[in-house]
Amino acid sequence: MSKFKKKQAGGVPKISTASLPDVIFMLLFFFMISTVMRETTLKVEQIMPEASEVQKLERKNLVSYIYVGKPKREYMAQYGTEDALQLNDSFESVDKIKDFVYAEKESRRPEERDALTFSIKGDVNSKMGIFTDIKQELRKANALKINYSARQGVKK
């Protein structure tokens, strides 16, 4: 018997999988936190107009969107092919904007109500008449902070 044993040529030791569940849960937690769920389903076709001067909104949580455009193909049979107005997840007429404004203001905290901005996201091919009607109704509802959404155009 010798005092020192000769090392045997063995294989690669097994990798410990004890920390694998921790890594999986960290990834799951990361993706749950960083993913933003869409609040409304867009039911109108939209190609955003281009603008030469664009500014980002500072507080997007204080913005309510009004969508304008032709209904998508699956809604054309019910709502026609003319420009339509989408408030949240439903098609509405222009005279329902007052109710929409009041409902949006009521859903906010009292100190946020005056800072609420209404952003009009209109299709580039929509007629200007519907935008004028929307602005008039917003004025009647005392919603004076209006934003027109556009995409950054190519600077020449």
N, C-alpha and C positions, 0 to 999 in steps of 0.2 A: 504494500500500500504506500502510495506516495502521498506526501503532504499537500502538494499542489495538484489540482486537477487541470487537465488540459481543456481549454475552451472548445466547445463543440461548435461546429459551423451550423448555426441555426438560421431560420428564416427571419423575415422582418417582423418585429413585434406588432401586435394588433393595435389599431388606433382606438382610443377610448371614445365611446359615443355618449358618454354621460352628459356632456354639455350640449349635445345636439338639440334637445327640446328647448333649451334656453335661447339658442340662436334662432330657431324657428319662431318662437314667440316674439322675439325682438323684431324680426322682419315683419311678422304679421302686425304687430303694434305700429311699426313705422308706416306701413302702407295704409292702415286704418286712419291714422292721424293725417297723413299727407294727401289723401284722396279727397277731392271735393265732389260732392254729389250735385248733379244738376237739379235746380229747384223747379224749373218749369220745362215742359216738353214743347218744343217749338213746332207750331202747327201751320206756320206761314213760311213761304219761300223767302229767303233773304240773301241778297248780295249787297253787302254794305257799301255805301258810297265812299269815294276817296276824298280825303281832305288834305290840304297842304299844312295846316296848323292844327295839331292834335295835342290835347292835354289828357293825362291820366286822371281818373277820379281818385281822390285821396281815401275816402271811406266808402267802399263798395257796399257795406252792410246798410248804408243809409240811402240806397238807390232802389227805386221801383221801376220796372221796365214796362214799356208799352210797345208791343210789336205790331208793325204794319207791313202788309204784303199780300200777295195772292195766296189763297189757301193751297196747301200741298195737295198732291194728286188724290190722296185718299179722302180728302175733305171737300173736294170740288163738287161732287154730286150733291152734297148737303148745303154748302155755303156759296156755290157759284164760282165764277172765275174773276170777279171784280176784287179790288183791294179790300182786305178785311182787317179788322182790329182785334188783336189778341191781348186780353188782360189776364194775367196769371195763366191758367190752363184752359181758358174758354174763349170762344169768339163772342164778342159783344158789340153793340152799336155804340156810336159816339156819345149818345146821351147817357150812357152808363158810366162814363168817366168820373163824374162827380161822386157817385157811390163808391167807385174804386178808390178814389183819393181819400175819402173819409174813412173807408175800411183800412187802408194802409196806414193812415195817421193814427187810428185807434189801436192798431196792432203794435205800435212803437211806444217806447217810454215817453212820458211828457216832455222831458228835456231834449229828446231827439226829434220831435215832431216838426219843429221849425227848420231843422237842418235836412229834412227829407228832400231828395232830388228825384225828379221824374225824368227818366231817360227814354227818349223815343228812338227805337231801333227800326228804321224804315228801309224798305227795299229801294234800290237805286232806280227801279222802273215804276215806283208808285207815283200816283198823281199828287200834286201839291195841295189840292183841295182838301184831302183828308187830314193832312198835317195842319192846315189852317183851322179846320174844325176842332181838332184835338187841342190845339193851343187855346182856342176860345173857351173850350170846356174846362181846361186846366185853370184859366184865369178866373172863370166863374166860381171854381172850387177853392180859390185862393191858394193855388199851388203855383208859385211864381218862380221856383227854381227848376228850370227845364234844361235838359242836356240832349243834344243830338249825337247819337253814336255814329262813328265813322272809322274807317281804317286809314292808316298812314299811307298817303300817296307817295309816288316817286317824286323827289325834288328835282327840279330842272335847273 
